[in-house]
Amino acid sequence: MTSSGLSIRQLELADMDAAARVHRSGVRPCIASGSPVCTHHDEDRWFYRERVFTGCQVHGAFEGGALAGIIAFRSDWIDQLYVLPEVQGRGVGSELLQVAKRAFDCLQLWTFQRNLGARRFYEARGFALVEETDGARNEEKEPDARYLWTRPVRATRSSDEMYFARPPSRSIPAQAQALARSPCRRRSRPGGRGSRWRNPGIRASARSASPPACGRWPRRTDGSTSECWRLPLAPRPAASR
């Protein structure tokens, strides 16, 4: 159930008659009088049974239990998208179009050039005109237009920019890299004066190195207090005696 109260589901052969009626009611106003296209309902039923349902995913939008619109699509192509004239403008076509957009990153379709409403509909939803023909290759012999939609590419953050990700290695001195790759262990200092992070696996000169210019290294821990990742500490000044 969508926010607009529509129910959308994939259609089955039992829905073939209703789908053929929606197709005919949607395509009739778009075809010029005298077109050689067949207008018999039995021919529409044959077309949906033998061509559409066998080669496409067919989804329908139901309003109040009645089929209000259909969409049939396959790999990268929308073959059919029709909405009953009396429910157009209520978001039925947009909801059906989203079903195909969620399934593929690229979609193409044909529509008649004289169907200005459909052309505005597709253009407002990201489709771009890529071709127009005189209609010699379609059954209706009606001038048509091909539209293309591609999913916008979203900018993603690189791993170096993510929180807890390591800064680029070129900005870290070799000693700091070696320390960062080794687990630190928390040990109590002699005399009970608290504790500090030390790494017994790195020689003293590496442990006492100044922090690199890239700044503080974000801590990464698995929940325990025994191991973490951290920059080396700056050397403490010698205690005065």
N, C-alpha and C positions, 0 to 999 in steps of 0.2 A: 504494500500500500504506500503510495507516494504522498507527499505533503498536500497535493491538490486533490486527494481522495480517489485517485486512479489506482486500479489494480493491474499490474503488468505481469504477464507470465508467458512462457513459451507455448505456442499453439501446437495442437495435435491434429491428426487427420479428421477427428470428429468436429473440429472447428473450421473445416475447409469451406463449407457452404457460406458461413458467416464472413470468412475472410474474402471470399470471391465477391460477395455483395459489397463489402467496403471498398474493394478494389474498383469495382465498376462504378460505384457512386462517386468515387474520387477522381477517376480518370475521365469520365464522360464530359465534364465541363471544359476539359483542357484540350479536347480533340476537335478539330475543325469539322464542320458538316461536310459530308461526302467522303470522309476518310474511309479507306478500305478496311479499317480495323473491325474485327468481329464484335458484335454486340450481344450475342446470345449467351445466356447465363450458363448453359451446359458447356460451352467452349471455355468459359472462365473457370469452371470447376475442373475441367480436364487439365487446363494450364496449371492450376495450383496443385493438383494431385500429382501430375507427371513431371513438372518442372520446378515449381517453387519449393514444395515440401521435400522433394528429393535432393535438392542441391543447395538449400539455404537453411539458416536458422530463422524461424518465423516467430515473432513475438507479437502479442496483442495487448492493447490497452482497453480495459473494461471500465465503463462508467455506469454505475447502478446495475451491474450484472450483464449489461449489453456491450458487445464489441463495438468500440468507437474508433479504433485505428489499428493499423498493422504496420510492421516493418519486417522485411526479409533481407538478410545480408549474408554474405559469404566472405571469403578471404579478401579484404581490402575493398569490397564493393558493396554498395547498397543497391539492391535490385528493385525493391518495392518499398514505398513509404506513402501510405494513404490514410487520411483522416476523414470521417464523415463531415460533409459540409456544415451540418447543424451544430457540430461541437468544435469547429475550428476556432482558434483564438483563445482556447482554455488551457493551453500547455500540453495537449495530448501529443502533438508531433515532437515537441522538445523532449518530453520524457522518453519517447520511443527512440529518438536519435541518440540519447545518452546511453541506451543499451548497447548500440553498435560502437559508440566511441569508447566505452569501457573495454570492449573486446579487441579493438585493433588500434594501432598507432597511425594508420593511414586509411582513408576512406575516399572512394570515388563514386560518382553517381551521374546519371543522365536525367535531364528534365527538359520539357518542351520550352522553346524560346518564348512562346506566347504566354506561358504560365508565369506571369510576373509575380504573383503572390508567392509561389514556391521559390522563385529565384531570390526574392528578398528574404524569405525565411532562411534559406541556406547561407546566404551571404552574411546575415546577421549572426550566424552561429559558426563563423570561422571558415566557411567554404569559399574557395577562390575559383573564378572562371578560368578554365585552361583551354577550352576548345568549343567551337560552334560549327555545326554542319547543316547541310540543306535537308537532312532527313532521309536521304536516299538509302541509308543502311538500316533504318528502323521499319518496323511493320506498318506503322501508321503513316509513313512518308511525310512526317511532320518535322520541320526544322527543330533541332534540339541543341542542347548545350551540356557540356561535361564540366563538372565541378570536382574539386579536390580539397580534402581537409587532411592536415597532418597535425599530430599532437605537438603542442609547443614544448620546446626543450627547456627544462628547468635548470637553473644554475645550481650546482651542488658545491658544497665546501669540500676542499681537499682534506686528506687525513692530517696534513700539517696544521690545518686551521681548527680542527676539532678540539674541544676541551679534553684534556688528558692525553692529547696526542703529542708526540715528541716534536720539538721545533726542528727546522731543517738542520741536518748534521753539519752543514758548512759553517753554521754560526756557533758551534760548540767545540771547544778545544778537545784534543784527543784524550787528555786525562779526564775531563769531565764525562766524555762519552764512555770511557772505561768504567768510571764509577757508576754512571747511570745504568749500565748493563748488569751490575752486580747487586745482589740484594743487600740491604743494610740491616744490621741487627742492633737492637737497642740494648745497651749494656750499662749497668750502674757504674758510676765513677767511684774510684776509691775515696773513702772518707765519708760516704753517704751524702755527698753534696748534689744529689740529683743524678741525672743521666744525660747523655748526648748520643746523637746518631754517629755510629762509627762503622767502618767497613773493614773487617780484619783481612779481607782478601786483597786490598790495595796497599802498596807501600806508603810509608808516612808522608813522603813528598807529594803523592797524589792526593792524600786525604787533606793535606793542609793547603792545597791550591786554592787560590781565590776564585769565587764564583765567576762564571763567564759573563760576558757583557749582555747575553740574551736575557738575563733576568732570572727570576725564580722559576724553578722547575715545579710544575703542579704535581702534588703527591698522588700516587696511585696505590691503593691498598686493597687487599682481598677481605678486609674485615678484621684481620688479626693485627696484633701490635708487634709482631715479631719481624715483619718484613714490609718494606715500602720502597719507593723510588724517590730520590731526592738529590738535589745538587750538593756538592761538597760544601761544608761549612767554612766560613772565613776563619783564618787562624786567630786564636785568642791571644791578646797581649800577654807577655810573660809577667807572672806575678812578682810584685816587688817584695823583696826580702829585707 
